[in-house]
Every structure is written in structure tokens, then in C-alpha cells.
Amino acid sequence: MDYLEFLFAGFAVFWGGLFAYLLWLQARLRTVQRDLERLEERLAESGAEFERARVSASAAGRPEPSDAYGRPTSP
């Protein structure tokens, strides 16, 4: 019966560690989700800026924006 306390303590440490890990994982996932949303917003803003530049360039008779190799850039 002396080892029953150690067995209980081992299970308690295991479940406590697992619970702490899951809480940490949830917090990390929430942070990554926020970062992804910010990147999506920046991408949408960048796409809108590109579209405005393309429309103004075509209205002024200038060629569309292109990359260093002369290929049209896309949002």
C-alpha cells in the first residue's frame, strides 16, 4: 500500500502537465490565429492598393505595373 500514494502522485503530475500543455497550446493557437487575420487584412489592403494603381495607370494610358522581369504583377 505504500506505493499507492506514489502512483496517485504520478497520475496527478501527468494530468496536471497535460492540462497545462493544452492551455499553453490553446493560447499559442489563439496568437497564431490573430497573426493570420492581420496578414489577411494586410494582403487585402495590398490587393486594393494594387487595383487602384492598375486602374489609374490604365486610365492614364500607362502600362500596368510589372515586376523586375516585365511580367504583370497580380494581387
C-alpha positions, 0 to 999 in steps of 0.5 A: 500500500505504500506505493499507492500514494506514489502512483496517485502522485504520478497520475496527478503530475501527468494530468496536471502537465497535460492540462497545462500543455493544452492551455499553453497550446490553446493560447499559442493557437489563439496568437497564431490565429490573430497573426493570420487575420492581420496578414489577411487584412494586410494582403487585402489592403495590398490587393486594393492598393494594387487595383487602384494603381492598375486602374489609374495607370490604365486610365492614364494610358500607362502600362500596368505595373510589372515586376523586375522581369516585365511580367504583370504583377497580380494581387 
